[in-house]
Amino acid sequence: MAKAIDQMVAKWGTGEFVRRAAAVGSVSWVEYIPQLDRITTSRLEIDDGYAVPPSQPGLGIEWDWGAIQSMQLCELVVN
């Protein structure tokens, strides 16, 4: 849609968004979110200033469930 009206768009930096950005010609930049580093095991790969789409299938983000659990403040139980 953006390309049809000659507009640039931006995506935030998980592997899935980098993969989409590579497939579309109207993405001008990808935002890196360093806060995700604490709770993920996957990282956004940068090569010569460019974000590299992940080669494996999936969303391109791997959650570190142990890190997430260690930050958990309470447990929600739904009956």
Buried (B, 14 or more C-beta within 10 A) or exposed (E): EEEEEEEEBEBBBBBBBBBBBBEEEBBEEBEBEEEBBEBBEBEBBEEEEEBBBBEEEEEBBBEBEEEEEEEEEEEEEEE
